[in-house]
Amino acid sequence: MIGSATSINYIPIFIFIVISLVFGIGTLVISYFVQVRIDDPEKLSTYECGSEPISDARNPFPARYYIIAMLFVIFDVEVAFLYPWAVVFDKIGLFGLIEMIVFIALFLVAYVYAWKKGGLEWD
Amino acid sequence: MTAQLLFFYFGGMAVAGAVVAVFTPNLVYSALSLLMTFIHIAGIYILLNAEFIAAVQIIVYAGAILVTYVFVLMLFNPEQEKRYFHKQYKIGAFLGAVVLFLMVFAGFKTEILSKGGPFTVEYVEEIGHTRAIGNALFTDFIFPFEIASFILLVAMFGAIILAGRGIKKPKGPGGRVDLSSRRKAKEAIVGER
């Protein structure tokens, strides 16, 4: 059945989303109708704390950021698996502990590999 | 009634985000509208009483995987992609139609809704969704769980091997990046203006 007891707990979050959407879109719409538009190239140029913009903001990143992002994804997934394990830990006991040690040991292998290969170094 | 309205809101926004992600020529906007899709799919999971999946959807997909997407976009020059249709779009459209047909067909053929299983709505509500997942994952599905860690290990090796070529620089004075050359390059750009 859709929208039964559990979803009730999330109504505050939904109200929060609605208010932030209405506030965000409403501000843009109101300012679009109220504002006075006088465009000139100096005004439309990128504001960079007063100094002249050097180049486009969207220039290519070094590939090293990709490794950091990938490591983040992998350890994020690992932590996501820890939540249900922690909730049922009282029921599964020692067996669950060994299971999780094997799981984390495999991640440690990956971590050590990234470390030894210099994936965590920054210049 | 409210639940149906909420479902149409979340489903509609998820589809709209996906459509914008495909059609906008700006790759950064496309990644951000994908974020909208991910968050609204989390809303659908909450309507289905799947709290844990909703949290994971936000933490892993909206948090981590989208960041990876944005970094991958920024590895290339984001300016170069201005074209709407790839030249192979006919093949892509055909394959997409086939996959859609198969999914709809499988959806009508399957008996998953009529059968039900041990994890009914009442059961999940009684003991809690995260606990239900934990019970199933750490007793009946141990092997897939450990395989998941192995697959992530392979993903990590792949990322290091593909992106990490030439990461290890020779130690010593030559290994450092010469800051003065970087400054010169910056001055050259400023000088062009």
Interface residues (C-beta under 8 A of the other chain):
Chain A: M1 I2 G3 S4 A5 T6 S7 Y10 F14 E52 I54 S55 D56 R58 N59 P60 F61 A63 R64 Y65 Y66 I67 A69 M70 L71 F72 V73 I74 D76 V77 E78 A80 F81 Y83 P84 W85 V87 V88 K91 I92 G96 E99 V102 F103 I104 L106 F107 V109 A110 Y113 A114 K117 G118 G119 E121 D123
Chain B: T2 A3 Q4 L6 F7 V28 G43 I46 L47 L48 N49 E51 F52 A55 V56 I59 V60 G63 A64 I65 V67 T68 F71 V72 M74 L75 F76 N77 P78 E79 V121 E125 G128 H129 T130 R131 I133 G134 N135 L137 F138 T139 I142 F145 E146 A148 S149 F150 L152 L153 A155 M156 F157 A159 I160 A163 G164 I167 K168 K169 R176 V177 K186 I189 V190 R193
